[in-house]
Amino acid sequence: MARPLVAWLGIAIGLGFCACVTSRATEFIRVEKADEAMGTTFSVVLYGAGRAQLEDAAAAALDEAHRVDQMLSNYLSTSVWNDVNRFAALQPVKVSSEFFQLLSACLDYSLASDGTFDITVGPLMKVWGFYKGEGSLPRKAQIAQVLKQVGYRHVHLDRPSQSVRFDLPGVELDPGGVGKGYAVDRMVDVLRRRGVRFALVSAGGSSIYGMGAPPDDPNGWRVTVRAPQDAHRAAAEVFLKDMSLSTSGSYEKFFWAKGRRYAHIMDPRTGYPARGTASVSVLAPRTIDSEVWAKPYFIRGRGWTTVHRLKDFRVFFCEDTAQQTCNWI
């Protein structure tokens, strides 16, 4: 069931609409819908001339979020993702062209990020208790054992047969670092095909795409990045116009153990949660890119982020220090 747009999870959406907008705004109808998928709330805000068209487009976009969830979910036993995790170590698993291309892109991300984005991080998320939970401290021996099963080079794609194979038992894909961004991009594509020109699409507030600009602000959709230590304070403000913004923060899911905080953003190279960063927000033309690259930037830190910033990307970096310095780099 659709419900009102939620404002805060990873970042807050500062829509800022009022009754007294410009005369241009009065020519448009506003439609807002939301629904649950991938364990979060997907929401859309649309502007256009016809209510029926907008209502249908919003429903179709949310249906697309559910379709992607059915394909990528590691919680639904019937998903393609789970089929690959169950059988790919036993035999090659034939998948759809869409799934194959997405998984191929994930391996490219892993290579380009020196393994700091790794689609096989699933076993680590489980041993640290972040799969369906808030986390718990594992033993060092458990981490060492699980690390043997982590590594994108264990995943082999065969393009002629369009199949996926693992070269080791226990390898497990995790869609947590890519699924929401991919879903948002697919939703945007649905809206465009249905003639929508102005829309804001959000996956839980942590991955957002602004299409065009809202009627009352030609700069784009105003979005505020929350301060890591205070959900009610903004650390930055951006305007999205045919652009995406994704945030990864250590405040999203974490636990305390032996006087130390452990967050859910895992460094696949060490087997431990990354430290030293409070949050990273990435501005990029595609949401899948902004979501994926937020993790390597978070893990590698400010220095690496400065050197490896990609073309057309902007990165907002908050250090995990007492003063918690935040700025665009």
Secondary structure, 3 states (H helix, E strand, C coil): CCCCCCCECCCECCCCCCCCCCCCHHHCEEEEEEEEECCEEEEEEEEECCHHHHHHHHHHHHHHHHHHHHHHCCCCCCCHHHHHHHHCCCCCEECCHHHHHHHHHHHHHHHHCCCCCCCCCHHHHHHCCCCCCCCCCCCHHHHHHHHCCCCHHHEEEECCCCEEEECCCCCCCCHHHCHHHHHHHHHHHHHHHCCCCEEEEEECCCEEEEECCCCCCCCCEEEEEEECCEEEEEEEEEEECCEEEEEEECCCCEEEECCEEEECCEECCCCEECCCEEEEEEEECCHHHHHHHHHHHHHHCHHHHHHCCCCCCEEEEEECCCCCCEEEC
